[in-house]
Amino acid sequence: MTIAPANPAEFYFALLDPLSADTKLDLIVKLSQSLKQPTPTTDISLQALFGAYKSAQSADEIIAGIRVRAAE
């Protein structure tokens, strides 16, 4: 059984090393193209999360319940 190296690049290089030069060049092209594509960014503001949790209990009641259960 072989253990994968801590560096993922070394692991993949060992995996791809036996491939032909043409196949390696094709992979380089595909990797380069994938780096040129913009990555979508999602900005989640804390305002969007405000009020997401709804309960009939007040915050103080919830905290008191947590403390009671933690003390048990």
N, CA, C and O atoms as a GROMACS GRO file, in nm:
protein
  288
    1MET      N    1   0.085  -0.118   0.000
    1MET     CA    2   0.000   0.000   0.000
    1MET      C    3   0.089   0.123   0.000
    1MET      O    4   0.184   0.132   0.078
    2THR      N    5   0.058   0.219  -0.088
    2THR     CA    6   0.136   0.343  -0.092
    2THR      C    7   0.057   0.455  -0.026
    2THR      O    8  -0.066   0.458  -0.032
    3ILE      N    9   0.128   0.545   0.035
    3ILE     CA   10   0.066   0.658   0.101
    3ILE      C   11   0.086   0.781   0.013
    3ILE      O   12   0.197   0.806  -0.035
    4ALA      N   13  -0.020   0.855  -0.009
    4ALA     CA   14  -0.013   0.975  -0.092
    4ALA      C   15   0.071   1.080  -0.022
    4ALA      O   16   0.060   1.098   0.100
    5PRO      N   17   0.156   1.151  -0.097
    5PRO     CA   18   0.238   1.256  -0.036
    5PRO      C   19   0.150   1.370   0.015
    5PRO      O   20   0.036   1.387  -0.028
    6ALA      N   21   0.205   1.447   0.107
    6ALA     CA   22   0.131   1.558   0.166
    6ALA      C   23   0.102   1.666   0.062
    6ALA      O   24   0.002   1.737   0.073
    7ASN      N   25   0.187   1.678  -0.039
    7ASN     CA   26   0.170   1.780  -0.142
    7ASN      C   27   0.085   1.721  -0.256
    7ASN      O   28   0.130   1.628  -0.322
    8PRO      N   29  -0.035   1.773  -0.279
    8PRO     CA   30  -0.120   1.718  -0.386
    8PRO      C   31  -0.055   1.728  -0.524
    8PRO      O   32  -0.078   1.642  -0.609
    9ALA      N   33   0.025   1.831  -0.547
    9ALA     CA   34   0.089   1.844  -0.678
    9ALA      C   35   0.182   1.726  -0.704
    9ALA      O   36   0.187   1.676  -0.817
   10GLU      N   37   0.254   1.681  -0.603
   10GLU     CA   38   0.343   1.566  -0.620
   10GLU      C   39   0.263   1.439  -0.648
   10GLU      O   40   0.303   1.355  -0.729
   11PHE      N   41   0.150   1.426  -0.581
   11PHE     CA   42   0.064   1.309  -0.603
   11PHE      C   43   0.017   1.305  -0.748
   11PHE      O   44   0.027   1.201  -0.814
   12TYR      N   45  -0.035   1.418  -0.798
   12TYR     CA   46  -0.086   1.420  -0.934
   12TYR      C   47   0.025   1.409  -1.037
   12TYR      O   48   0.006   1.350  -1.143
   13PHE      N   49   0.142   1.464  -1.007
   13PHE     CA   50   0.253   1.451  -1.100
   13PHE      C   51   0.293   1.305  -1.114
   13PHE      O   52   0.319   1.258  -1.225
   14ALA      N   53   0.299   1.233  -1.004
   14ALA     CA   54   0.332   1.091  -1.010
   14ALA      C   55   0.226   1.014  -1.088
   14ALA      O   56   0.258   0.918  -1.158
   15LEU      N   57   0.102   1.055  -1.075
   15LEU     CA   58  -0.008   0.990  -1.146
   15LEU      C   59   0.000   1.017  -1.297
   15LEU      O   60  -0.029   0.930  -1.378
   16LEU      N   61   0.040   1.139  -1.333
   16LEU     CA   62   0.041   1.180  -1.474
   16LEU      C   63   0.174   1.154  -1.544
   16LEU      O   64   0.181   1.161  -1.667
   17ASP      N   65   0.277   1.124  -1.470
   17ASP     CA   66   0.412   1.107  -1.525
   17ASP      C   67   0.419   1.004  -1.639
   17ASP      O   68   0.488   1.030  -1.738
   18PRO      N   69   0.352   0.891  -1.630
   18PRO     CA   70   0.364   0.793  -1.739
   18PRO      C   71   0.289   0.829  -1.867
   18PRO      O   72   0.302   0.758  -1.967
   19LEU      N   73   0.211   0.936  -1.868
   19LEU     CA   74   0.136   0.973  -1.987
   19LEU      C   75   0.228   1.021  -2.098
   19LEU      O   76   0.342   1.061  -2.072
   20SER      N   77   0.178   1.017  -2.219
   20SER     CA   78   0.256   1.064  -2.334
   20SER      C   79   0.269   1.216  -2.330
   20SER      O   80   0.193   1.285  -2.262
   21ALA      N   81   0.366   1.268  -2.405
   21ALA     CA   82   0.389   1.412  -2.410
   21ALA      C   83   0.267   1.485  -2.466
   21ALA      O   84   0.232   1.592  -2.416
   22ASP      N   85   0.203   1.428  -2.567
   22ASP     CA   86   0.084   1.492  -2.626
   22ASP      C   87  -0.031   1.501  -2.525
   22ASP      O   88  -0.100   1.602  -2.517
   23THR      N   89  -0.050   1.396  -2.450
   23THR     CA   90  -0.156   1.396  -2.349
   23THR      C   91  -0.126   1.500  -2.240
   23THR      O   92  -0.216   1.570  -2.194
   24LYS      N   93   0.000   1.508  -2.200
   24LYS     CA   94   0.039   1.607  -2.099
   24LYS      C   95   0.016   1.749  -2.151
   24LYS      O   96  -0.029   1.836  -2.077
   25LEU      N   97   0.048   1.773  -2.278
   25LEU     CA   98   0.025   1.906  -2.336
   25LEU      C   99  -0.123   1.938  -2.341
   25LEU      O  100  -0.163   2.052  -2.314
   26ASP      N  101  -0.206   1.840  -2.374
   26ASP     CA  102  -0.351   1.862  -2.374
   26ASP      C  103  -0.400   1.898  -2.234
   26ASP      O  104  -0.484   1.986  -2.218
   27LEU      N  105  -0.347   1.831  -2.134
   27LEU     CA  106  -0.385   1.862  -1.997
   27LEU      C  107  -0.341   2.002  -1.957
   27LEU      O  108  -0.414   2.073  -1.886
   28ILE      N  109  -0.223   2.042  -2.001
   28ILE     CA  110  -0.174   2.178  -1.972
   28ILE      C  111  -0.268   2.282  -2.032
   28ILE      O  112  -0.301   2.381  -1.967
   29VAL      N  113  -0.310   2.259  -2.156
   29VAL     CA  114  -0.402   2.352  -2.222
   29VAL      C  115  -0.534   2.361  -2.145
   29VAL      O  116  -0.585   2.470  -2.120
   30LYS      N  117  -0.588   2.246  -2.107
   30LYS     CA  118  -0.715   2.246  -2.034
   30LYS      C  119  -0.702   2.314  -1.898
   30LYS      O  120  -0.792   2.388  -1.858
   31LEU      N  121  -0.592   2.291  -1.828
   31LEU     CA  122  -0.571   2.356  -1.699
   31LEU      C  123  -0.556   2.507  -1.716
   31LEU      O  124  -0.609   2.585  -1.638
   32SER      N  125  -0.482   2.547  -1.820
   32SER     CA  126  -0.464   2.690  -1.846
   32SER      C  127  -0.597   2.757  -1.877
   32SER      O  128  -0.623   2.867  -1.828
   33GLN      N  129  -0.679   2.693  -1.957
   33GLN     CA  130  -0.811   2.750  -1.989
   33GLN      C  131  -0.900   2.758  -1.866
   33GLN      O  132  -0.978   2.853  -1.852
   34SER      N  133  -0.889   2.661  -1.778
   34SER     CA  134  -0.972   2.665  -1.658
   34SER      C  135  -0.931   2.779  -1.566
   34SER      O  136  -1.014   2.831  -1.491
   35LEU      N  137  -0.805   2.818  -1.569
   35LEU     CA  138  -0.758   2.930  -1.486
   35LEU      C  139  -0.803   3.064  -1.542
   35LEU      O  140  -0.816   3.161  -1.467
   36LYS      N  141  -0.827   3.070  -1.672
   36LYS     CA  142  -0.868   3.195  -1.735
   36LYS      C  143  -1.015   3.225  -1.716
   36LYS      O  144  -1.058   3.340  -1.733
   37GLN      N  145  -1.095   3.125  -1.680
   37GLN     CA  146  -1.238   3.146  -1.660
   37GLN      C  147  -1.259   3.217  -1.526
   37GLN      O  148  -1.200   3.179  -1.425
   38PRO      N  149  -1.341   3.320  -1.526
   38PRO     CA  150  -1.366   3.390  -1.400
   38PRO      C  151  -1.442   3.302  -1.302
   38PRO      O  152  -1.533   3.228  -1.340
   39THR      N  153  -1.404   3.311  -1.177
   39THR     CA  154  -1.476   3.235  -1.075
   39THR      C  155  -1.587   3.323  -1.019
   39THR      O  156  -1.565   3.439  -0.986
   40PRO      N  157  -1.706   3.267  -1.009
   40PRO     CA  158  -1.817   3.347  -0.957
   40PRO      C  159  -1.796   3.378  -0.809
   40PRO      O  160  -1.758   3.292  -0.730
   41THR      N  161  -1.821   3.501  -0.774
   41THR     CA  162  -1.810   3.540  -0.634
   41THR      C  163  -1.950   3.562  -0.579
   41THR      O  164  -2.037   3.619  -0.646
   42THR      N  165  -1.970   3.517  -0.460
   42THR     CA  166  -2.098   3.537  -0.395
   42THR      C  167  -2.073   3.618  -0.269
   42THR      O  168  -2.005   3.573  -0.177
   43ASP      N  169  -2.129   3.735  -0.267
   43ASP     CA  170  -2.118   3.821  -0.151
   43ASP      C  171  -2.242   3.803  -0.065
   43ASP      O  172  -2.353   3.843  -0.102
   44ILE      N  173  -2.222   3.743   0.049
   44ILE     CA  174  -2.332   3.725   0.143
   44ILE      C  175  -2.310   3.823   0.256
   44ILE      O  176  -2.213   3.814   0.332
   45SER      N  177  -2.401   3.916   0.267
   45SER     CA  178  -2.389   4.014   0.374
   45SER      C  179  -2.456   3.960   0.500
   45SER      O  180  -2.545   3.876   0.493
   46LEU      N  181  -2.413   4.009   0.612
   46LEU     CA  182  -2.476   3.970   0.737
   46LEU      C  183  -2.620   4.020   0.744
   46LEU      O  184  -2.702   3.962   0.814
   47GLN      N  185  -2.650   4.126   0.672
   47GLN     CA  186  -2.787   4.177   0.668
   47GLN      C  187  -2.882   4.071   0.612
   47GLN      O  188  -2.997   4.061   0.656
   48ALA      N  189  -2.834   3.993   0.515
   48ALA     CA  190  -2.919   3.891   0.455
   48ALA      C  191  -2.951   3.780   0.554
   48ALA      O  192  -3.053   3.711   0.540
   49LEU      N  193  -2.866   3.760   0.654
   49LEU     CA  194  -2.887   3.656   0.753
   49LEU      C  195  -2.970   3.703   0.872
   49LEU      O  196  -3.016   3.621   0.951
   50PHE      N  197  -2.988   3.831   0.885
   50PHE     CA  198  -3.060   3.886   0.999
   50PHE      C  199  -3.204   3.838   0.998
   50PHE      O  200  -3.274   3.848   0.897
   51GLY      N  201  -3.248   3.787   1.111
   51GLY     CA  202  -3.386   3.744   1.125
   51GLY      C  203  -3.415   3.609   1.064
   51GLY      O  204  -3.532   3.572   1.049
   52ALA      N  205  -3.312   3.534   1.027
   52ALA     CA  206  -3.334   3.406   0.962
   52ALA      C  207  -3.391   3.303   1.059
   52ALA      O  208  -3.464   3.213   1.018
   53TYR      N  209  -3.360   3.315   1.188
   53TYR     CA  210  -3.410   3.220   1.288
   53TYR      C  211  -3.532   3.280   1.356
   53TYR      O  212  -3.526   3.390   1.412
   54LYS      N  213  -3.641   3.207   1.352
   54LYS     CA  214  -3.763   3.257   1.415
   54LYS      C  215  -3.803   3.161   1.524
   54LYS      O  216  -3.803   3.039   1.506
   55SER      N  217  -3.838   3.217   1.639
   55SER     CA  218  -3.880   3.137   1.752
   55SER      C  219  -3.980   3.216   1.834
   55SER      O  220  -3.979   3.339   1.835
   56ALA      N  221  -4.068   3.143   1.902
   56ALA     CA  222  -4.164   3.208   1.991
   56ALA      C  223  -4.095   3.253   2.119
   56ALA      O  224  -4.146   3.340   2.190
   57GLN      N  225  -3.978   3.194   2.149
   57GLN     CA  226  -3.904   3.230   2.268
   57GLN      C  227  -3.819   3.355   2.243
   57GLN      O  228  -3.775   3.380   2.131
   58SER      N  229  -3.797   3.430   2.350
   58SER     CA  230  -3.706   3.545   2.338
   58SER      C  231  -3.563   3.494   2.344
   58SER      O  232  -3.539   3.378   2.380
   59ALA      N  233  -3.470   3.578   2.308
   59ALA     CA  234  -3.329   3.539   2.312
   59ALA      C  235  -3.288   3.500   2.453
   59ALA      O  236  -3.213   3.404   2.472
   60ASP      N  237  -3.336   3.575   2.554
   60ASP     CA  238  -3.303   3.544   2.693
   60ASP      C  239  -3.355   3.406   2.734
   60ASP      O  240  -3.288   3.334   2.807
   61GLU      N  241  -3.474   3.370   2.688
   61GLU     CA  242  -3.530   3.239   2.720
   61GLU      C  243  -3.449   3.127   2.654
   61GLU      O  244  -3.427   3.022   2.714
   62ILE      N  245  -3.407   3.149   2.532
   62ILE     CA  246  -3.325   3.049   2.462
   62ILE      C  247  -3.194   3.029   2.535
   62ILE      O  248  -3.151   2.916   2.556
   63ILE      N  249  -3.129   3.139   2.573
   63ILE     CA  250  -3.001   3.131   2.644
   63ILE      C  251  -3.018   3.060   2.778
   63ILE      O  252  -2.935   2.977   2.815
   64ALA      N  253  -3.126   3.092   2.850
   64ALA     CA  254  -3.151   3.027   2.978
   64ALA      C  255  -3.170   2.877   2.959
   64ALA      O  256  -3.121   2.798   3.039
   65GLY      N  257  -3.240   2.837   2.855
   65GLY     CA  258  -3.260   2.695   2.827
   65GLY      C  259  -3.130   2.624   2.795
   65GLY      O  260  -3.109   2.510   2.837
   66ILE      N  261  -3.044   2.690   2.720
   66ILE     CA  262  -2.912   2.632   2.689
   66ILE      C  263  -2.831   2.613   2.815
   66ILE      O  264  -2.766   2.510   2.832
   67ARG      N  265  -2.834   2.712   2.902
   67ARG     CA  266  -2.758   2.704   3.028
   67ARG      C  267  -2.811   2.591   3.117
   67ARG      O  268  -2.733   2.521   3.181
   68VAL      N  269  -2.941   2.575   3.121
   68VAL     CA  270  -3.001   2.468   3.203
   68VAL      C  271  -2.957   2.332   3.150
   68VAL      O  272  -2.917   2.245   3.227
   69ARG      N  273  -2.964   2.314   3.018
   69ARG     CA  274  -2.925   2.185   2.958
   69ARG      C  275  -2.776   2.160   2.974
   69ARG      O  276  -2.734   2.045   2.991
   70ALA      N  277  -2.694   2.264   2.968
   70ALA     CA  278  -2.550   2.247   2.982
   70ALA      C  279  -2.513   2.211   3.125
   70ALA      O  280  -2.412   2.143   3.147
   71ALA      N  281  -2.592   2.254   3.223
   71ALA     CA  282  -2.564   2.226   3.362
   71ALA      C  283  -2.605   2.085   3.402
   71ALA      O  284  -2.562   2.035   3.506
   72GLU      N  285  -2.687   2.020   3.322
   72GLU     CA  286  -2.734   1.885   3.356
   72GLU      C  287  -2.627   1.782   3.341
   72GLU      O  288  -2.650   1.664   3.365
   0.00000   0.00000   0.00000
